[in-house]
Amino acid sequence: MKRFSCFVAVLLVLLVLPGRAWAAELPEVKYLTMEQQQEIVRQLKVVGIGGLPHVPAYNPAKLQVACPLPLYVYTEAGFKQDGQFWPLLFEGQPVFFVFDYDNSCTVNATIYDWLLQAGAAVDKPFALVWDRKNAYFYDGANWLLLCTFAHQRPDYAVLDMSQPLDTSALALTDLRPVQSLADAYFERWPGEEPVAVYLAGEERATGSLIKGRTFLPLRDVCKLFDVPVEYDEATRQITLHKRQDVYTLRLNDCQVSCNGQQLSPMDTPPQERDGVTYLPMRYLGELLQLSVQWDEAARRVDLQPDEIPS
């Protein structure tokens, strides 16, 4: 019995420890912030769809961000990481790379040509390495020369393939997608879903479902019902003229007044997204005296005023 218990204990160790070692080797998945994604989209829009001769036509909204790849350099002391970059994939293939320096993201298409040279090697984990004068593709067994730089980099050493190389510091990474640029391209924020706003059976505006709350674009909805809206940039004050009443609100402030008298505060203040001011659906309906119907399945809001404007 004691021998059997020892055998089970050893077996468990053999089963568990390799799993732990394997898990420890997995690279930590990192993500670009929404601001970084939007900066990348801005640069891509400048380039244009298929704007570069060596990049095929693509839909920028379908680009995916892959796991960040470490950039390695070879020095007298051996290999060391010196920054990272993010591959942008379209239909699983890299079309752009984003260099990340101090949270400043710059789109680059040069490495796309290099990976074309590498051919089928892109289908497995690899590392990119710079030495004093060259860039290399390393797949764990073989080295492929990608390019020779016009200017040498004196801080780096020269890779001598005829000598044994200690490559233990090189972590190979594959082109595994972890993010989509669709939200940044369409200027949607995390957790946000578009909501169709209907008036008299016709779609007239677009709102947003944010963390379970429905928000409507203030100016667009007011325009549907001929409610003038004024905005003071200096004070961030919003003024609505509804018949004989004057309502005042402020961005990021729950306080609301009507003709100078304070009303019950909102539980969520007006929010600005990309220059558009949004108010919670129910509160805006009460403010403009509208009947508001929410269709959860269709992600649709139906507005029914007392009198439908022509």
C-alpha positions, 0 to 999 in steps of 0.5 A: 500500500505504501509503495502504491501511494508513493507511485501515485504521488510521483505520477501526480508530480510528473503530471502537474509539474510539466503543466506548470512549467508550460504555463510559466512559459506562456507569454503574458497577453498584453493589450493596446489601450483604446487611445493607442488603437485610435492613434493607429487607426488615424495613421492607417486612415492617412495611408488609405486602403491599399495605399501602399504598393506592397500591401494588398487592399484590405478592410481596416475595420477587420484588422486584428492586433496580434500578440506583441513581438519582442524586438531583440538586439545582439550585443557583446553580452549576448541577446537582449530585448530592446522594445516591442512591436505589434503585428496587424493581421488581415485574414491571418496575414501580417500587413502592418507592424506597430512599433511601440516606443514609450506608449507612442505607436507608429505604423510601419509596413517594412517588416511586411516585406521581410516576412514575405521573404521568410515565407512559410516560416511565419506559420510558426513561432519566431523572433526578429533580431537586429545586430550591428548591420543586419536584421534576421528572422530566427525560428528556433533552429534557422537564421534568415537574413532579412536586410542589411542596414545602410548605416551600422549601429555601433552599440550592437555586435555582429552575429557570427553564425560560424560560432555557437550562439546562446539563444536562450534569451530569445522567446519565440512568439507566433502571430496570434490575434488578441484584439480587433481594431473594429471598435477604434475604427468605428469610434466605439468604446469598450463595452459599447453597442450601437442602438438604432433610434426610430421615430414613426417607424423610421430610423433617424439616429444612433445611440449607444448601449454602454454597460447596460445603459442606453444613451441617446445623442442629445442634439440629434434627438432634439433636432427631430423635435425642433428643440433648439440646443445651445452649448457654451464651450467655456462653461460646458453648459448645455441649454435646451429650449422646450416651448416656454421652458429653458433647461440647463445642464453641464457635461459630466454634471448630474445637476439639471435646472428648469427656468432657474429652478433645480430639478431632481439630479440625473443618476448619470451625467451627460457624456461626450464621445467624439464631439457628440453629447449623450444623455441617458435614454429615460431621462432625455425622454422625460426632459422632452416629454417623449414616450420611449420604448426599448426593444432589448432583442433588436437593440432599438429605441422607438420615440413617440411624441405627442405630435410627430413633426412633419 
